């Protein structure tokens, strides 16, 4: 099993000839042969990084506001 990125979906269930798979944040856990057969890009463990909070112009961390979340 590996993590693959769906080409355009962010969340939901995708139904393929190989079965149905849950998509969360654009990512899905699929068997290697199915992800490659669908042509979805594979995420390597060394390229995945935690999501970081942005920084303002002064280098200070800034959190999300209600405007950012929409």
PDB file of N, H, CA, C and O in Angstrom:
ATOM      1  N   UNK A   1       0.850  -1.178   0.000  1.00  0.00           N
ATOM      2  CA  UNK A   1       0.000   0.000   0.000  1.00  0.00           C
ATOM      3  C   UNK A   1       0.893   1.236   0.000  1.00  0.00           C
ATOM      4  O   UNK A   1       1.948   1.271   0.633  1.00  0.00           O
ATOM      5  N   UNK A   2       0.436   2.239  -0.726  1.00  0.00           N
ATOM      6  H   UNK A   2      -0.421   2.210  -1.240  1.00  0.00           H
ATOM      7  CA  UNK A   2       1.166   3.495  -0.816  1.00  0.00           C
ATOM      8  C   UNK A   2       0.154   4.637  -0.844  1.00  0.00           C
ATOM      9  O   UNK A   2      -1.044   4.417  -1.022  1.00  0.00           O
ATOM     10  N   UNK A   3       0.644   5.835  -0.668  1.00  0.00           N
ATOM     11  H   UNK A   3       1.617   6.013  -0.523  1.00  0.00           H
ATOM     12  CA  UNK A   3      -0.203   7.022  -0.714  1.00  0.00           C
ATOM     13  C   UNK A   3      -0.083   7.639  -2.100  1.00  0.00           C
ATOM     14  O   UNK A   3       1.014   7.911  -2.589  1.00  0.00           O
ATOM     15  N   UNK A   4      -1.239   7.851  -2.719  1.00  0.00           N
ATOM     16  H   UNK A   4      -2.130   7.630  -2.322  1.00  0.00           H
ATOM     17  CA  UNK A   4      -1.304   8.464  -4.049  1.00  0.00           C
ATOM     18  C   UNK A   4      -2.147   9.720  -3.983  1.00  0.00           C
ATOM     19  O   UNK A   4      -3.075   9.803  -3.179  1.00  0.00           O
ATOM     20  N   UNK A   5      -1.836  10.707  -4.825  1.00  0.00           N
ATOM     21  H   UNK A   5      -1.082  10.640  -5.479  1.00  0.00           H
ATOM     22  CA  UNK A   5      -2.595  11.949  -4.902  1.00  0.00           C
ATOM     23  C   UNK A   5      -3.569  11.856  -6.070  1.00  0.00           C
ATOM     24  O   UNK A   5      -3.190  11.534  -7.196  1.00  0.00           O
ATOM     25  N   UNK A   6      -4.844  12.147  -5.771  1.00  0.00           N
ATOM     26  H   UNK A   6      -5.152  12.408  -4.857  1.00  0.00           H
ATOM     27  CA  UNK A   6      -5.849  12.161  -6.839  1.00  0.00           C
ATOM     28  C   UNK A   6      -5.608  13.391  -7.703  1.00  0.00           C
ATOM     29  O   UNK A   6      -5.256  14.442  -7.167  1.00  0.00           O
ATOM     30  N   UNK A   7      -5.783  13.301  -9.007  1.00  0.00           N
ATOM     31  H   UNK A   7      -6.069  12.448  -9.442  1.00  0.00           H
ATOM     32  CA  UNK A   7      -5.487  14.427  -9.896  1.00  0.00           C
ATOM     33  C   UNK A   7      -6.292  15.695  -9.624  1.00  0.00           C
ATOM     34  O   UNK A   7      -5.780  16.790  -9.858  1.00  0.00           O
ATOM     35  N   UNK A   8      -7.550  15.593  -9.132  1.00  0.00           N
ATOM     36  H   UNK A   8      -7.966  14.704  -8.942  1.00  0.00           H
ATOM     37  CA  UNK A   8      -8.312  16.821  -8.919  1.00  0.00           C
ATOM     38  C   UNK A   8      -9.269  16.773  -7.737  1.00  0.00           C
ATOM     39  O   UNK A   8      -9.733  17.831  -7.313  1.00  0.00           O
ATOM     40  N   UNK A   9      -9.589  15.625  -7.189  1.00  0.00           N
ATOM     41  H   UNK A   9      -9.212  14.765  -7.534  1.00  0.00           H
ATOM     42  CA  UNK A   9     -10.492  15.567  -6.039  1.00  0.00           C
ATOM     43  C   UNK A   9      -9.735  15.833  -4.745  1.00  0.00           C
ATOM     44  O   UNK A   9      -8.565  15.475  -4.610  1.00  0.00           O
ATOM     45  N   UNK A  10     -10.418  16.468  -3.796  1.00  0.00           N
ATOM     46  H   UNK A  10     -11.369  16.759  -3.906  1.00  0.00           H
ATOM     47  CA  UNK A  10      -9.816  16.759  -2.499  1.00  0.00           C
ATOM     48  C   UNK A  10     -10.413  15.876  -1.415  1.00  0.00           C
ATOM     49  O   UNK A  10      -9.705  15.424  -0.516  1.00  0.00           O
ATOM     50  N   UNK A  11     -11.720  15.631  -1.501  1.00  0.00           N
ATOM     51  H   UNK A  11     -12.295  15.998  -2.232  1.00  0.00           H
ATOM     52  CA  UNK A  11     -12.382  14.845  -0.466  1.00  0.00           C
ATOM     53  C   UNK A  11     -13.523  14.059  -1.071  1.00  0.00           C
ATOM     54  O   UNK A  11     -14.198  14.537  -1.983  1.00  0.00           O
ATOM     55  N   UNK A  12     -13.743  12.848  -0.568  1.00  0.00           N
ATOM     56  H   UNK A  12     -13.195  12.459   0.173  1.00  0.00           H
ATOM     57  CA  UNK A  12     -14.878  12.057  -1.014  1.00  0.00           C
ATOM     58  C   UNK A  12     -14.490  10.620  -1.269  1.00  0.00           C
ATOM     59  O   UNK A  12     -13.437  10.150  -0.839  1.00  0.00           O
ATOM     60  N   UNK A  13     -15.361   9.936  -1.976  1.00  0.00           N
ATOM     61  H   UNK A  13     -16.217  10.318  -2.326  1.00  0.00           H
ATOM     62  CA  UNK A  13     -15.147   8.545  -2.351  1.00  0.00           C
ATOM     63  C   UNK A  13     -15.059   8.489  -3.868  1.00  0.00           C
ATOM     64  O   UNK A  13     -15.914   9.034  -4.566  1.00  0.00           O
ATOM     65  N   UNK A  14     -14.033   7.836  -4.372  1.00  0.00           N
ATOM     66  H   UNK A  14     -13.338   7.393  -3.805  1.00  0.00           H
ATOM     67  CA  UNK A  14     -13.895   7.670  -5.816  1.00  0.00           C
ATOM     68  C   UNK A  14     -14.129   6.191  -6.132  1.00  0.00           C
ATOM     69  O   UNK A  14     -13.556   5.307  -5.496  1.00  0.00           O
ATOM     70  N   UNK A  15     -14.977   5.945  -7.121  1.00  0.00           N
ATOM     71  H   UNK A  15     -15.443   6.664  -7.637  1.00  0.00           H
ATOM     72  CA  UNK A  15     -15.294   4.589  -7.560  1.00  0.00           C
ATOM     73  C   UNK A  15     -14.534   4.316  -8.851  1.00  0.00           C
ATOM     74  O   UNK A  15     -14.676   5.044  -9.833  1.00  0.00           O
ATOM     75  N   UNK A  16     -13.737   3.273  -8.839  1.00  0.00           N
ATOM     76  H   UNK A  16     -13.621   2.681  -8.041  1.00  0.00           H
ATOM     77  CA  UNK A  16     -12.933   2.895 -10.000  1.00  0.00           C
ATOM     78  C   UNK A  16     -13.268   1.455 -10.376  1.00  0.00           C
ATOM     79  O   UNK A  16     -13.957   0.773  -9.618  1.00  0.00           O
ATOM     80  N   UNK A  17     -12.802   0.983 -11.515  1.00  0.00           N
ATOM     81  H   UNK A  17     -12.242   1.537 -12.131  1.00  0.00           H
ATOM     82  CA  UNK A  17     -13.002  -0.429 -11.857  1.00  0.00           C
ATOM     83  C   UNK A  17     -12.322  -1.377 -10.855  1.00  0.00           C
ATOM     84  O   UNK A  17     -12.645  -2.564 -10.795  1.00  0.00           O
ATOM     85  N   UNK A  18     -11.383  -0.841 -10.076  1.00  0.00           N
ATOM     86  H   UNK A  18     -11.121   0.123 -10.125  1.00  0.00           H
ATOM     87  CA  UNK A  18     -10.636  -1.643  -9.111  1.00  0.00           C
ATOM     88  C   UNK A  18     -11.240  -1.599  -7.716  1.00  0.00           C
ATOM     89  O   UNK A  18     -10.743  -2.272  -6.813  1.00  0.00           O
ATOM     90  N   UNK A  19     -12.301  -0.820  -7.520  1.00  0.00           N
ATOM     91  H   UNK A  19     -12.704  -0.273  -8.253  1.00  0.00           H
ATOM     92  CA  UNK A  19     -12.931  -0.688  -6.207  1.00  0.00           C
ATOM     93  C   UNK A  19     -13.162   0.773  -5.861  1.00  0.00           C
ATOM     94  O   UNK A  19     -12.864   1.665  -6.655  1.00  0.00           O
ATOM     95  N   UNK A  20     -13.693   1.008  -4.673  1.00  0.00           N
ATOM     96  H   UNK A  20     -13.936   0.283  -4.028  1.00  0.00           H
ATOM     97  CA  UNK A  20     -13.960   2.367  -4.192  1.00  0.00           C
ATOM     98  C   UNK A  20     -12.907   2.730  -3.151  1.00  0.00           C
ATOM     99  O   UNK A  20     -12.520   1.900  -2.328  1.00  0.00           O
ATOM    100  N   UNK A  21     -12.450   3.982  -3.196  1.00  0.00           N
ATOM    101  H   UNK A  21     -12.765   4.656  -3.864  1.00  0.00           H
ATOM    102  CA  UNK A  21     -11.392   4.430  -2.301  1.00  0.00           C
ATOM    103  C   UNK A  21     -11.736   5.796  -1.727  1.00  0.00           C
ATOM    104  O   UNK A  21     -12.276   6.653  -2.427  1.00  0.00           O
ATOM    105  N   UNK A  22     -11.420   5.996  -0.450  1.00  0.00           N
ATOM    106  H   UNK A  22     -10.982   5.300   0.118  1.00  0.00           H
ATOM    107  CA  UNK A  22     -11.675   7.259   0.228  1.00  0.00           C
ATOM    108  C   UNK A  22     -10.550   8.243  -0.089  1.00  0.00           C
ATOM    109  O   UNK A  22      -9.370   7.907   0.004  1.00  0.00           O
ATOM    110  N   UNK A  23     -10.934   9.458  -0.463  1.00  0.00           N
ATOM    111  H   UNK A  23     -11.893   9.731  -0.539  1.00  0.00           H
ATOM    112  CA  UNK A  23      -9.981  10.534  -0.726  1.00  0.00           C
ATOM    113  C   UNK A  23     -10.093  11.533   0.417  1.00  0.00           C
ATOM    114  O   UNK A  23     -11.190  12.005   0.718  1.00  0.00           O
ATOM    115  N   UNK A  24      -8.986  11.860   1.053  1.00  0.00           N
ATOM    116  H   UNK A  24      -8.095  11.477   0.809  1.00  0.00           H
ATOM    117  CA  UNK A  24      -8.962  12.845   2.125  1.00  0.00           C
ATOM    118  C   UNK A  24      -7.767  13.757   1.903  1.00  0.00           C
ATOM    119  O   UNK A  24      -6.626  13.299   1.843  1.00  0.00           O
ATOM    120  N   UNK A  25      -8.039  15.057   1.781  1.00  0.00           N
ATOM    121  H   UNK A  25      -8.966  15.429   1.829  1.00  0.00           H
ATOM    122  CA  UNK A  25      -7.009  16.059   1.480  1.00  0.00           C
ATOM    123  C   UNK A  25      -6.282  15.733   0.180  1.00  0.00           C
ATOM    124  O   UNK A  25      -5.094  16.017   0.025  1.00  0.00           O
ATOM    125  N   UNK A  26      -7.021  15.132  -0.750  1.00  0.00           N
ATOM    126  H   UNK A  26      -7.986  14.902  -0.624  1.00  0.00           H
ATOM    127  CA  UNK A  26      -6.467  14.803  -2.056  1.00  0.00           C
ATOM    128  C   UNK A  26      -5.648  13.535  -2.090  1.00  0.00           C
ATOM    129  O   UNK A  26      -5.102  13.182  -3.136  1.00  0.00           O
ATOM    130  N   UNK A  27      -5.547  12.829  -0.951  1.00  0.00           N
ATOM    131  H   UNK A  27      -5.990  13.115  -0.102  1.00  0.00           H
ATOM    132  CA  UNK A  27      -4.694  11.648  -0.863  1.00  0.00           C
ATOM    133  C   UNK A  27      -5.520  10.391  -0.625  1.00  0.00           C
ATOM    134  O   UNK A  27      -6.578  10.439   0.003  1.00  0.00           O
ATOM    135  N   UNK A  28      -5.029   9.272  -1.129  1.00  0.00           N
ATOM    136  H   UNK A  28      -4.169   9.233  -1.638  1.00  0.00           H
ATOM    137  CA  UNK A  28      -5.698   7.984  -0.939  1.00  0.00           C
ATOM    138  C   UNK A  28      -4.648   6.897  -0.727  1.00  0.00           C
ATOM    139  O   UNK A  28      -3.591   6.903  -1.358  1.00  0.00           O
ATOM    140  N   UNK A  29      -4.957   5.970   0.169  1.00  0.00           N
ATOM    141  H   UNK A  29      -5.815   5.965   0.681  1.00  0.00           H
ATOM    142  CA  UNK A  29      -4.114   4.789   0.361  1.00  0.00           C
ATOM    143  C   UNK A  29      -4.588   3.728  -0.610  1.00  0.00           C
ATOM    144  O   UNK A  29      -5.718   3.249  -0.521  1.00  0.00           O
ATOM    145  N   UNK A  30      -3.720   3.363  -1.538  1.00  0.00           N
ATOM    146  H   UNK A  30      -2.802   3.752  -1.611  1.00  0.00           H
ATOM    147  CA  UNK A  30      -4.059   2.375  -2.558  1.00  0.00           C
ATOM    148  C   UNK A  30      -2.956   1.338  -2.670  1.00  0.00           C
ATOM    149  O   UNK A  30      -1.798   1.635  -2.375  1.00  0.00           O
ATOM    150  N   UNK A  31      -3.295   0.134  -3.088  1.00  0.00           N
ATOM    151  H   UNK A  31      -4.235  -0.107  -3.327  1.00  0.00           H
ATOM    152  CA  UNK A  31      -2.230  -0.806  -3.451  1.00  0.00           C
ATOM    153  C   UNK A  31      -1.409  -0.223  -4.604  1.00  0.00           C
ATOM    154  O   UNK A  31      -1.940   0.475  -5.468  1.00  0.00           O
ATOM    155  N   UNK A  32      -0.131  -0.513  -4.604  1.00  0.00           N
ATOM    156  H   UNK A  32       0.301  -1.080  -3.903  1.00  0.00           H
ATOM    157  CA  UNK A  32       0.776   0.064  -5.606  1.00  0.00           C
ATOM    158  C   UNK A  32       0.299  -0.156  -7.038  1.00  0.00           C
ATOM    159  O   UNK A  32       0.306   0.774  -7.844  1.00  0.00           O
ATOM    160  N   UNK A  33      -0.112  -1.372  -7.357  1.00  0.00           N
ATOM    161  H   UNK A  33      -0.118  -2.128  -6.702  1.00  0.00           H
ATOM    162  CA  UNK A  33      -0.484  -1.669  -8.737  1.00  0.00           C
ATOM    163  C   UNK A  33      -1.735  -0.907  -9.171  1.00  0.00           C
ATOM    164  O   UNK A  33      -1.844  -0.528 -10.338  1.00  0.00           O
ATOM    165  N   UNK A  34      -2.674  -0.675  -8.262  1.00  0.00           N
ATOM    166  H   UNK A  34      -2.585  -0.983  -7.315  1.00  0.00           H
ATOM    167  CA  UNK A  34      -3.895   0.057  -8.618  1.00  0.00           C
ATOM    168  C   UNK A  34      -3.600   1.537  -8.811  1.00  0.00           C
ATOM    169  O   UNK A  34      -4.057   2.131  -9.788  1.00  0.00           O
ATOM    170  N   UNK A  35      -2.846   2.145  -7.899  1.00  0.00           N
ATOM    171  H   UNK A  35      -2.475   1.663  -7.105  1.00  0.00           H
ATOM    172  CA  UNK A  35      -2.495   3.565  -8.038  1.00  0.00           C
ATOM    173  C   UNK A  35      -1.739   3.845  -9.316  1.00  0.00           C
ATOM    174  O   UNK A  35      -1.991   4.842  -9.992  1.00  0.00           O
ATOM    175  N   UNK A  36      -0.813   2.966  -9.647  1.00  0.00           N
ATOM    176  H   UNK A  36      -0.608   2.155  -9.098  1.00  0.00           H
ATOM    177  CA  UNK A  36      -0.036   3.137 -10.883  1.00  0.00           C
ATOM    178  C   UNK A  36      -0.915   2.915 -12.110  1.00  0.00           C
ATOM    179  O   UNK A  36      -0.768   3.618 -13.110  1.00  0.00           O
ATOM    180  N   UNK A  37      -1.829   1.941 -12.047  1.00  0.00           N
ATOM    181  H   UNK A  37      -1.949   1.369 -11.235  1.00  0.00           H
ATOM    182  CA  UNK A  37      -2.723   1.681 -13.184  1.00  0.00           C
ATOM    183  C   UNK A  37      -3.655   2.863 -13.436  1.00  0.00           C
ATOM    184  O   UNK A  37      -4.004   3.147 -14.582  1.00  0.00           O
ATOM    185  N   UNK A  38      -4.060   3.552 -12.365  1.00  0.00           N
ATOM    186  H   UNK A  38      -3.776   3.321 -11.434  1.00  0.00           H
ATOM    187  CA  UNK A  38      -4.926   4.719 -12.512  1.00  0.00           C
ATOM    188  C   UNK A  38      -4.148   5.955 -12.961  1.00  0.00           C
ATOM    189  O   UNK A  38      -4.747   6.943 -13.385  1.00  0.00           O
ATOM    190  N   UNK A  39      -2.831   5.906 -12.873  1.00  0.00           N
ATOM    191  H   UNK A  39      -2.344   5.104 -12.529  1.00  0.00           H
ATOM    192  CA  UNK A  39      -1.999   7.030 -13.297  1.00  0.00           C
ATOM    193  C   UNK A  39      -1.920   8.148 -12.274  1.00  0.00           C
ATOM    194  O   UNK A  39      -1.559   9.274 -12.616  1.00  0.00           O
ATOM    195  N   UNK A  40      -2.253   7.853 -11.019  1.00  0.00           N
ATOM    196  H   UNK A  40      -2.547   6.938 -10.742  1.00  0.00           H
ATOM    197  CA  UNK A  40      -2.186   8.869  -9.974  1.00  0.00           C
ATOM    198  C   UNK A  40      -0.745   9.030  -9.507  1.00  0.00           C
ATOM    199  O   UNK A  40      -0.027   8.038  -9.379  1.00  0.00           O
ATOM    200  N   UNK A  41      -0.309  10.263  -9.249  1.00  0.00           N
ATOM    201  H   UNK A  41      -0.892  11.069  -9.353  1.00  0.00           H
ATOM    202  CA  UNK A  41       1.063  10.462  -8.760  1.00  0.00           C
ATOM    203  C   UNK A  41       1.228   9.875  -7.359  1.00  0.00           C
ATOM    204  O   UNK A  41       0.367  10.043  -6.495  1.00  0.00           O
ATOM    205  N   UNK A  42       2.322   9.200  -7.157  1.00  0.00           N
ATOM    206  H   UNK A  42       3.022   9.064  -7.858  1.00  0.00           H
ATOM    207  CA  UNK A  42       2.622   8.579  -5.862  1.00  0.00           C
ATOM    208  C   UNK A  42       3.414   9.548  -5.003  1.00  0.00           C
ATOM    209  O   UNK A  42       4.312  10.235  -5.490  1.00  0.00           O
ATOM    210  N   UNK A  43       3.076   9.600  -3.722  1.00  0.00           N
ATOM    211  H   UNK A  43       2.347   9.043  -3.326  1.00  0.00           H
ATOM    212  CA  UNK A  43       3.838  10.418  -2.783  1.00  0.00           C
ATOM    213  C   UNK A  43       4.871   9.536  -2.102  1.00  0.00           C
ATOM    214  O   UNK A  43       4.540   8.491  -1.542  1.00  0.00           O
ATOM    215  N   UNK A  44       6.107   9.963  -2.155  1.00  0.00           N
ATOM    216  H   UNK A  44       6.376  10.812  -2.610  1.00  0.00           H
ATOM    217  CA  UNK A  44       7.172   9.239  -1.465  1.00  0.00           C
ATOM    218  C   UNK A  44       7.270   9.763  -0.043  1.00  0.00           C
ATOM    219  O   UNK A  44       7.014  10.941   0.204  1.00  0.00           O
ATOM    220  N   UNK A  45       7.634   8.912   0.883  1.00  0.00           N
ATOM    221  H   UNK A  45       7.843   7.955   0.683  1.00  0.00           H
ATOM    222  CA  UNK A  45       7.726   9.312   2.287  1.00  0.00           C
ATOM    223  C   UNK A  45       8.700  10.463   2.496  1.00  0.00           C
ATOM    224  O   UNK A  45       8.477  11.309   3.363  1.00  0.00           O
ATOM    225  N   UNK A  46       9.770  10.510   1.722  1.00  0.00           N
ATOM    226  H   UNK A  46       9.952   9.823   1.018  1.00  0.00           H
ATOM    227  CA  UNK A  46      10.759  11.573   1.919  1.00  0.00           C
ATOM    228  C   UNK A  46      10.260  12.929   1.418  1.00  0.00           C
ATOM    229  O   UNK A  46      10.810  13.962   1.797  1.00  0.00           O
ATOM    230  N   UNK A  47       9.218  12.940   0.566  1.00  0.00           N
ATOM    231  H   UNK A  47       8.771  12.101   0.258  1.00  0.00           H
ATOM    232  CA  UNK A  47       8.705  14.199   0.041  1.00  0.00           C
ATOM    233  C   UNK A  47       7.504  14.721   0.813  1.00  0.00           C
ATOM    234  O   UNK A  47       7.063  15.843   0.565  1.00  0.00           O
ATOM    235  N   UNK A  48       6.966  13.945   1.736  1.00  0.00           N
ATOM    236  H   UNK A  48       7.324  13.033   1.938  1.00  0.00           H
ATOM    237  CA  UNK A  48       5.822  14.418   2.516  1.00  0.00           C
ATOM    238  C   UNK A  48       6.335  15.196   3.705  1.00  0.00           C
ATOM    239  O   UNK A  48       7.207  14.728   4.436  1.00  0.00           O
ATOM    240  N   UNK A  49       5.794  16.383   3.897  1.00  0.00           N
ATOM    241  H   UNK A  49       5.085  16.763   3.303  1.00  0.00           H
ATOM    242  CA  UNK A  49       6.173  17.238   5.004  1.00  0.00           C
ATOM    243  C   UNK A  49       4.919  17.684   5.719  1.00  0.00           C
ATOM    244  O   UNK A  49       3.866  17.823   5.096  1.00  0.00           O
ATOM    245  N   UNK A  50       5.014  17.912   7.025  1.00  0.00           N
ATOM    246  H   UNK A  50       5.869  17.799   7.531  1.00  0.00           H
ATOM    247  CA  UNK A  50       3.837  18.389   7.744  1.00  0.00           C
ATOM    248  C   UNK A  50       3.423  19.769   7.258  1.00  0.00           C
ATOM    249  O   UNK A  50       4.255  20.562   6.818  1.00  0.00           O
ATOM    250  N   UNK A  51       2.135  20.043   7.343  1.00  0.00           N
ATOM    251  H   UNK A  51       1.459  19.399   7.701  1.00  0.00           H
ATOM    252  CA  UNK A  51       1.617  21.347   6.953  1.00  0.00           C
ATOM    253  C   UNK A  51       2.087  22.366   7.967  1.00  0.00           C
ATOM    254  O   UNK A  51       1.972  22.143   9.172  1.00  0.00           O
ATOM    255  N   UNK A  52       2.614  23.479   7.497  1.00  0.00           N
ATOM    256  H   UNK A  52       2.707  23.660   6.518  1.00  0.00           H
ATOM    257  CA  UNK A  52       3.103  24.502   8.417  1.00  0.00           C
ATOM    258  C   UNK A  52       2.186  25.714   8.396  1.00  0.00           C
ATOM    259  O   UNK A  52       1.491  25.978   7.415  1.00  0.00           O
ATOM    260  N   UNK A  53       2.202  26.423   9.473  1.00  0.00           N
ATOM    261  H   UNK A  53       2.767  26.209  10.271  1.00  0.00           H
ATOM    262  CA  UNK A  53       1.454  27.675   9.573  1.00  0.00           C
ATOM    263  C   UNK A  53       2.293  28.751   8.915  1.00  0.00           C
ATOM    264  O   UNK A  53       3.514  28.773   9.075  1.00  0.00           O
ATOM    265  N   UNK A  54       1.644  29.652   8.171  1.00  0.00           N
ATOM    266  H   UNK A  54       0.653  29.635   8.042  1.00  0.00           H
ATOM    267  CA  UNK A  54       2.370  30.704   7.461  1.00  0.00           C
ATOM    268  C   UNK A  54       3.038  31.692   8.395  1.00  0.00           C
ATOM    269  O   UNK A  54       2.765  31.701   9.595  1.00  0.00           O
ATOM    270  N   UNK A  55       3.901  32.511   7.858  1.00  0.00           N
ATOM    271  H   UNK A  55       4.123  32.504   6.883  1.00  0.00           H
ATOM    272  CA  UNK A  55       4.588  33.556   8.629  1.00  0.00           C
ATOM    273  C   UNK A  55       4.288  34.898   7.983  1.00  0.00           C
ATOM    274  O   UNK A  55       4.157  35.011   6.764  1.00  0.00           O
ATOM    275  N   UNK A  56       4.185  35.902   8.826  1.00  0.00           N
ATOM    276  H   UNK A  56       4.291  35.811   9.816  1.00  0.00           H
ATOM    277  CA  UNK A  56       3.939  37.234   8.279  1.00  0.00           C
ATOM    278  C   UNK A  56       5.267  37.855   7.850  1.00  0.00           C
ATOM    279  O   UNK A  56       6.304  37.197   7.936  1.00  0.00           O
ATOM    280  N   UNK A  57       5.259  39.068   7.404  1.00  0.00           N
ATOM    281  H   UNK A  57       4.417  39.602   7.334  1.00  0.00           H
ATOM    282  CA  UNK A  57       6.464  39.727   6.914  1.00  0.00           C
ATOM    283  C   UNK A  57       7.547  39.904   7.962  1.00  0.00           C
ATOM    284  O   UNK A  57       8.715  40.064   7.606  1.00  0.00           O
ATOM    285  N   UNK A  58       7.198  39.882   9.254  1.00  0.00           N
ATOM    286  H   UNK A  58       6.250  39.753   9.544  1.00  0.00           H
ATOM    287  CA  UNK A  58       8.181  40.040  10.328  1.00  0.00           C
ATOM    288  C   UNK A  58       8.784  38.713  10.771  1.00  0.00           C
ATOM    289  O   UNK A  58       9.585  38.681  11.705  1.00  0.00           O
ATOM    290  N   UNK A  59       8.414  37.625  10.117  1.00  0.00           N
ATOM    291  H   UNK A  59       7.763  37.651   9.358  1.00  0.00           H
ATOM    292  CA  UNK A  59       8.927  36.322  10.497  1.00  0.00           C
ATOM    293  C   UNK A  59       8.159  35.668  11.629  1.00  0.00           C
ATOM    294  O   UNK A  59       8.516  34.579  12.081  1.00  0.00           O
ATOM    295  N   UNK A  60       7.099  36.331  12.092  1.00  0.00           N
ATOM    296  H   UNK A  60       6.809  37.215  11.726  1.00  0.00           H
ATOM    297  CA  UNK A  60       6.296  35.765  13.166  1.00  0.00           C
ATOM    298  C   UNK A  60       5.287  34.794  12.576  1.00  0.00           C
ATOM    299  O   UNK A  60       4.805  34.979  11.458  1.00  0.00           O
ATOM    300  N   UNK A  61       4.972  33.749  13.349  1.00  0.00           N
ATOM    301  H   UNK A  61       5.363  33.599  14.257  1.00  0.00           H
ATOM    302  CA  UNK A  61       3.974  32.790  12.889  1.00  0.00           C
ATOM    303  C   UNK A  61       2.610  33.435  12.948  1.00  0.00           C
ATOM    304  O   UNK A  61       2.300  34.185  13.874  1.00  0.00           O
ATOM    305  N   UNK A  62       1.799  33.138  11.954  1.00  0.00           N
ATOM    306  H   UNK A  62       2.050  32.529  11.202  1.00  0.00           H
ATOM    307  CA  UNK A  62       0.438  33.644  11.963  1.00  0.00           C
ATOM    308  C   UNK A  62      -0.499  32.459  11.850  1.00  0.00           C
ATOM    309  O   UNK A  62      -0.246  31.531  11.083  1.00  0.00           O
ATOM    310  N   UNK A  63      -1.578  32.488  12.612  1.00  0.00           N
ATOM    311  H   UNK A  63      -1.784  33.242  13.235  1.00  0.00           H
ATOM    312  CA  UNK A  63      -2.547  31.423  12.577  1.00  0.00           C
ATOM    313  C   UNK A  63      -3.604  31.705  11.526  1.00  0.00           C
ATOM    314  O   UNK A  63      -3.627  32.784  10.935  1.00  0.00           O
ATOM    315  N   UNK A  64      -4.469  30.747  11.297  1.00  0.00           N
ATOM    316  H   UNK A  64      -4.450  29.871  11.777  1.00  0.00           H
ATOM    317  CA  UNK A  64      -5.551  30.916  10.337  1.00  0.00           C
ATOM    318  C   UNK A  64      -6.650  31.795  10.939  1.00  0.00           C
ATOM    319  O   UNK A  64      -6.961  31.701  12.126  1.00  0.00           O
ATOM    320  N   UNK A  65      -7.206  32.619  10.125  1.00  0.00           N
ATOM    321  H   UNK A  65      -6.954  32.695   9.161  1.00  0.00           H
ATOM    322  CA  UNK A  65      -8.367  33.414  10.530  1.00  0.00           C
ATOM    323  C   UNK A  65      -9.586  32.866   9.837  1.00  0.00           C
ATOM    324  O   UNK A  65      -9.477  31.981   8.988  1.00  0.00           O
ATOM    325  N   UNK A  66     -10.745  33.380  10.187  1.00  0.00           N
ATOM    326  H   UNK A  66     -10.834  34.099  10.876  1.00  0.00           H
ATOM    327  CA  UNK A  66     -11.964  32.891   9.547  1.00  0.00           C
ATOM    328  C   UNK A  66     -11.941  33.197   8.056  1.00  0.00           C
ATOM    329  O   UNK A  66     -12.560  32.470   7.279  1.00  0.00           O
ATOM    330  N   UNK A  67     -11.255  34.240   7.638  1.00  0.00           N
ATOM    331  H   UNK A  67     -10.752  34.831   8.270  1.00  0.00           H
ATOM    332  CA  UNK A  67     -11.157  34.573   6.225  1.00  0.00           C
ATOM    333  C   UNK A  67     -10.303  33.531   5.510  1.00  0.00           C
ATOM    334  O   UNK A  67     -10.639  33.106   4.404  1.00  0.00           O
ATOM    335  N   UNK A  68      -9.188  33.112   6.142  1.00  0.00           N
ATOM    336  H   UNK A  68      -8.916  33.458   7.040  1.00  0.00           H
ATOM    337  CA  UNK A  68      -8.310  32.109   5.543  1.00  0.00           C
ATOM    338  C   UNK A  68      -9.030  30.772   5.369  1.00  0.00           C
ATOM    339  O   UNK A  68      -8.830  30.068   4.378  1.00  0.00           O
ATOM    340  N   UNK A  69      -9.868  30.435   6.345  1.00  0.00           N
ATOM    341  H   UNK A  69     -10.031  31.007   7.150  1.00  0.00           H
ATOM    342  CA  UNK A  69     -10.524  29.123   6.322  1.00  0.00           C
ATOM    343  C   UNK A  69     -11.611  29.034   5.264  1.00  0.00           C
ATOM    344  O   UNK A  69     -11.993  27.932   4.870  1.00  0.00           O
ATOM    345  N   UNK A  70     -12.104  30.141   4.807  1.00  0.00           N
ATOM    346  H   UNK A  70     -11.794  31.036   5.128  1.00  0.00           H
ATOM    347  CA  UNK A  70     -13.163  30.120   3.791  1.00  0.00           C
ATOM    348  C   UNK A  70     -12.516  30.178   2.469  1.00  0.00           C
ATOM    349  O   UNK A  70     -13.201  30.173   1.446  1.00  0.00           O
TER     350      UNK A  70
END
